[in-house]
Amino acid sequence: MPFKAGKLNIIGFSNYTWNSDLNNKVVSWAKSQLPETIVVFGGPNIDHSVMGYRKFFITHESADFYIPCQGGIPFVNLLNEIDKNRTNQQVIKIKM
């Protein structure tokens, strides 16, 4: 299977109501194969309050980051920060 042939560093998911269950299954499988994979969720389908983000991370334990709304530029910025921190051998993880 191609997934096992290489090392997956980062995987991203658009978070919508219709794909939430599928996303969780794919994330669970990916993390079972490569636990160090960084998981990024994003999109408009989240309660934008502190409690909303907290609830998301409680119900999506494998998620490492969430990028709300339009995520193109923020996602690139996150990738750059992850790359910079890996170069410096620092571990970054955001959870509420």
C-alpha positions as CSV (number, residue, x, y, z in Angstrom):
1,M,0.0,0.0,0.0
2,P,1.5,3.4,-0.9
3,F,0.8,4.9,2.5
4,K,3.3,2.4,4.1
5,A,5.9,2.9,1.4
6,G,6.8,6.4,2.7
7,K,6.6,8.4,5.8
8,L,3.6,10.6,6.2
9,N,4.5,13.7,8.2
10,I,1.4,15.8,8.1
11,I,-2.2,15.0,7.1
12,G,-4.9,17.7,6.7
13,F,-8.7,17.4,6.8
14,S,-11.5,19.8,5.9
15,N,-14.0,19.6,8.8
16,Y,-17.6,19.5,7.8
17,T,-20.6,17.8,9.4
18,W,-21.0,15.4,6.4
19,N,-17.4,14.1,6.6
20,S,-16.7,14.1,10.3
21,D,-17.1,10.4,10.9
22,L,-15.0,9.5,7.8
23,N,-12.3,11.9,8.9
24,N,-12.1,10.4,12.3
25,K,-11.8,6.9,10.9
26,V,-9.0,7.9,8.5
27,V,-7.2,9.8,11.3
28,S,-7.4,6.7,13.6
29,W,-6.0,4.5,10.9
30,A,-3.2,6.9,10.0
31,K,-2.2,7.4,13.6
32,S,-2.2,3.6,14.2
33,Q,0.2,3.2,11.3
34,L,2.4,6.2,12.0
35,P,1.7,7.7,15.5
36,E,4.0,10.7,14.9
37,T,1.9,12.0,12.0
38,I,0.8,15.5,12.6
39,V,-3.0,15.9,12.1
40,V,-4.4,19.3,11.0
41,F,-8.2,19.9,10.8
42,G,-9.7,23.1,9.4
43,G,-12.8,24.7,8.0
44,P,-15.9,26.6,9.1
45,N,-17.6,23.8,11.0
46,I,-16.6,24.6,14.5
47,D,-17.9,26.7,17.4
48,H,-15.4,29.5,17.4
49,S,-15.5,30.0,21.2
50,V,-12.8,28.7,23.6
51,M,-15.3,26.1,24.7
52,G,-16.0,25.1,21.1
53,Y,-12.3,24.5,20.4
54,R,-11.9,22.7,23.7
55,K,-14.9,20.4,22.8
56,F,-13.4,19.8,19.4
57,F,-10.0,18.7,20.8
58,I,-11.7,16.5,23.4
59,T,-13.8,14.7,20.7
60,H,-10.9,14.6,18.2
61,E,-8.1,13.4,20.4
62,S,-5.7,12.7,17.5
63,A,-6.0,16.3,16.1
64,D,-2.9,18.4,16.7
65,F,-4.1,21.7,15.1
66,Y,-7.3,23.4,13.9
67,I,-7.3,26.1,11.3
68,P,-10.7,27.9,11.3
69,C,-12.4,29.2,8.2
70,Q,-10.3,29.9,5.1
71,G,-7.1,28.0,5.8
72,G,-4.9,28.4,2.7
73,I,-2.4,30.9,4.0
74,P,-2.6,29.8,7.7
75,F,-1.9,26.2,6.6
76,V,1.2,27.2,4.7
77,N,2.3,29.3,7.7
78,L,1.7,26.3,10.0
79,L,3.8,24.0,7.6
80,N,6.6,26.6,7.7
81,E,6.5,26.7,11.5
82,I,6.5,22.9,11.8
83,D,9.4,22.7,9.4
84,K,11.4,25.4,11.3
85,N,10.7,23.7,14.6
86,R,11.7,20.3,13.4
87,T,14.9,21.7,12.1
88,N,15.6,23.0,15.6
89,Q,14.4,19.7,17.0
90,Q,11.7,21.3,19.0
91,V,8.3,19.6,19.5
92,I,5.2,21.8,18.9
93,K,1.7,20.7,19.7
94,I,-1.3,22.8,20.4
95,K,-4.2,21.4,22.4
96,M,-6.7,23.3,24.5
